Amino acid sequence: MKKINLLALSAIIVGSMMLVSCGGNSTPKASLKTDVDSLSYAYGVTLAEQGLTQYLEQLGVVESTSNLEYEYQMKISAADSTERTALEKEMKSKVDSLNKVNAPKLNEFLKGVKEAISAGNENTSYIQGLTIGNQIAEQMLPQFSSMIFAADTTKKVNTDQLIAGLFGTLRNQDLAISKTEASDFVQNKMEKAQEESQRIKEGDLKSDFEAEIAAAEKFLAENAERADMVVLPSGLQYEIVKVGTGAIPTDNDQVKVHYHGTLLDGTVFDSSIDRNEPAVFGVNQVIPGWTEALKLMPVGSKWKVFVPYNLAYGAEDRGAIKPFSTLIFDVELLSIEK
């Protein structure tokens, strides 16, 4: 999944900082009472961590603490226990000093960010802070909300917790959710949201293909009754046309095959046999129905394989192969490639 990268904003951020009042821009307290609160806070942490801190250092808005910490960590790793304690204390003192130097500039910057996020679509006059805040409010937050909450319109990002995570990270404070955990947490939630969105989309789409799905289910049920048909627990069906005596492929193998693929109505959608050119591919690089069949076929086998839509392309529309299509393949396993 592509991750959001704030470095892309640098191309549209111009000008210098405007001096503004430092009031009203302290870091909000983390209050992770709900899953949405935690997600909002973690999103704020990732926004700061994925490029914004480095960008502010490049602008000269803040001085870097990461380089200082890295230098000391190298010294600490090579020190004995007595020196290590002294170095850790010295590092903390210098980081605290840098944080104090950075604080006034961050106050100016973060005031603009907070106002822009809270203001939503209002036009503002601040430059760095408000420009980035506007990008977050007008583009990144709607995009994030659309991805993460598409299946539940009652939820929205808690901007107080987002700001708490964002400010806490930029100020190098102790975080309620670590940077690594925040990134993993957001990524996991986005993946689950995409899966749920896809599930809902497939459910809605199924109503448009009810007749085709019913016809395929009827065909497979009748096909399963044939004496020469093997039916696997997954729903995959196959008929052995020729018994092979060679090795059986495994997950990591490359295989050479000849095949001829048709829809239930006999429409040919792909055929290496018609092209007179065998195909070579990885056992795990094909649709699930193929992978399952190949790992059961000895080299030299010829099978007729019947693949239900859930083991083929599911709800995808692939031109000749419409959503929820059951596919039929004549497959000959020629060899396992080295």
N, C-alpha and C positions, 0 to 999 in steps of 0.2 A: 504494500500500500504506500502511495506517495505521501511523504510527510510534508507539512507546511513549513516553509523556509522564509523567515523574515528578512534574510539578506536580499531577497528580491525587491524589497521595498526601497532599497538604497537608491535605485535609479530615479525614484520620483520624489525623494526628500532633498530639498535644497535650502540654502540660506543658513543663517546663524541663529543661536538661541536668543530669545527675548527674555529679559529679566522680569520675573513676576513674583508676586507675594508667595512666601513659603507656607502660608497658612492652609489648613484643611487638606493636606496631602500626606498625612501619616499612613503607614501601612495598616490596612484593616486587619483585625484579628481573625485568624483562621477559625472557622466554626463549621466543622464538617458533620452536620447533623443528618444529612441525607446523602444518598448516592449521587444525586445531582450536584450537591455542594462539593463533594469530593472530586467529581469529574470537572467542575468549573475551576476549582483550585488547581488541579493537576494541569488543566489546559493553560492556565496562567503561567505555571512554572515552565511548561514546554515552550510557550511563546517567548519567554525571556531566554531560555537556554538554547533555542535553535537559531542563533544568529544575532539576536538583538544586543546582547551584552557585548559581543565582539564589535558590532557596528558602533555602539556608543563609545567604545574605546578608540576606534578609528577616528571618530569625530572629535575626540578629545573631551567629550562630556564627562567621562569618568576615567580614572587611572586603573590599570589592570591589577587585580589581586591574584589572578590565576598564575601569572608568570612568577610572582613572588612566592606563592605557595609551592609551585613546582620546584623552584630552586631550593627551598628549604626541605622539601620532601626528599630530594636527592641527598642533601647533607644528612638528614635524619636517618635515612636508610643505611648510611655508612658509619654512623656514630655509635658509641657504646651507650649504655643505659644512662649514665650520668650526663653525658653530652646531649643525648636525645631529649631529656627533660628540659634542659636549658634552651635548646634550639626550638623545641615546641613552644615554650613560653615566649621566646623572642619572636617567632613567626606570628603567634597570636597577637602580640603587641603591635607588630608592624602592620598586620592586616587590619586591626582595629583602627590604627592611625589612618590608613588609607581609606577605610570606610568613612571616617570622620571628614576627611578631605573631600570625598565623593558626595557626601550627604547633601550639601547645599545645591550642587549642580543637579543631583538626582531629584531633589525637591522641585526644582524648576521644571525639569523634564517630565516628572511623573504627574505634576499638577495638570499639565496639558493633556497627558494620556488619560488621566481619570476624567477630566472634563469632557474630552471627546467621546470616550466610551459611554459616559452617562448621558451625553447630549444626543447620541444617536446620529441623526442625519443633519443636525444643525451645522451651519457653516461657522468655523472658528478661525481665529487669527494667529494662534500659536503655530510654531513651525515644526521642529522635530517631534515634540511630545504630541501635539494635537494632530499632526499629519499621520503619525503612526497610529495614534488612538482612533482617528477617523477610519484608517484602513482596517483596523481591527473591528470597529463598530459597524462599518458599512459593507465590508467585503468578507473578512475572515470569519466573524461571528455568524453572519447569516449562512455562509457556506458550511461552517462547522455544525451549526444547529440543524441545518437541512439534512446533513449526513447522519448526525447522531440521534436526532429526535424525529426523523421523518415518519416513523411509525407511531408516534405519540405526540400529538399537537398540544397536549396539556403541559408539556415540559419545556423549559427554556433555560439557558445558561444563567447561573447566578453570577451577575457581574461583580458583586462585592467579593466573592470568593475567587473569581478570576483575577481581580486586581490584587487580592491578598497574595496569591501565588506569584503573579507577575512582579509586584513590588518586592516581596520577600526574596525572590531570586536575584533581582537586580541589585538589591542592597546587601547581598551576600549574608543573609540572616539564616538562622536555623529554620528548616522547612518542615511543615507537617507531613508532607509527602516528598521523598527525595527526588532528585532530578531523574534518576534512572527509573524509579518506580512510577513517576508521573508519566514519563514517555511510554512505558509499557502499559500503564493503566489506560491512557487515552487511546493508544493503538488497539488494545484489546476491545475497548468499548466501540470503536469505529468499525472494527471487523464484525463484531456481533450485530451492530446496527445495519451494516450492509447485508449480512445474512438474513436478518429479519425483513429488511426492505425487499430483498429478492424473493423471500418466501411469500410475502404479501402480493408482490407483483405476479408471481407464478399462480397464486390462488385466484387472482382477478382474471388472469389470462386463460386459465383453464375453462372458464365459463364460455369462452369463445370457441373452444375446441372440444366441447363435450361429446359431440357426435363422433369425431375422429378417435378420441380416447376410448369411448365405449366400443367402437368397432375393433380397435387394436386389442382391448382386453378380451373381447369375444373370440378373436382370432387366436390369441395365445392360449386361452382356456381350452379351446378345441384342439389346438396343436399339441398341447401337453398330454392329451389322451392317446396320442399315437404310440404304438408299441415300441417303435425304434427311436423315440424322442427321450433325451436325458434332460431333466428339469432340475436346476440347481436351486438351493434355498434363496438366492438373490433374485430369482425370477428368470435368469438367463436360461435359454433352451438351446440344445444343439443336437444334431444328427450326425453320426459318424458315417461318412461316405467311404473313406479309405483309412484303414488302421496303420498308423506309423509305428516304427520300431526304434526311432532315434531318441536322442536326449530331449528332456523337457525343459523349456526356458524358465529362467528365474527372473526376479524383479530387475536385476541389473544387466540383463542380457540385451543385445541387439539381435533382431531377427530379420530374415528375408522371407517375404510372403508374396503369394499371388492371391488376389481377392477380387470379388465382384459384388458390389453393394446395390441393393434395390429397396424401394419402399414396398408396402403391402400391396399396392396396385401394380407392381411390376416395373415402375419407373426406375431406370438405372441412374444413380447419382454419382457413382465413382466406380472405376474398374481398372485395376492394373492389368487384368487379363486382356481387356479391350485395347489397352495401350501396348500390350506385349512387353511390359517392363516391370519386373518385380519391384516391390517397395522394401526399403530397409528402414527400420525405426526401432526405438527402444520399447521394451515391453510396457514400461510405465509412461510412455509418451502418447498413448492413444486413449480412446474412451474407456470407461471402466469395464464395459462388457467385453471389449477386446482383450484388455489386460487379464481379466479373469479366465477367458477361454484359452489364451496363449499359454498361461501357466499350467494348463492341464493337457496340452497337445504335445505328443511326441513328434519330433521332426519326421517328415514324410506323411503326416496326417492330412486328410482332406475332410473338413467338416462343413456342415451348413449350420450357421449360427443365427439365432433369433434374439435380437437385443431389444428389451423394453425401453421406453423413452428415458426412464430414470437411470439406466445404465448406458445411455447414448448421449444425446445433446440436450435433454430436458426441455426447458422452455425456450431455448435459443431458436431463433429463426436463421437458418443457414441456406437461404435460397430455396433450392429444390427440397431440402429437408426442413419441413415446417415444424413449429413447436410441438412437442409431445409425440414425435414420430417414432414408431417402432421400426427397426431396421433389420434387414435380412442380408447376411453375407455368406457367400461361398468362399471359404478360406483354405488355402493350401500352405502349410508351413514347410518351406523349402530348406532352411538351414538356420543355425545359430551362428551369427557372425563373430569373428574374433577381432 
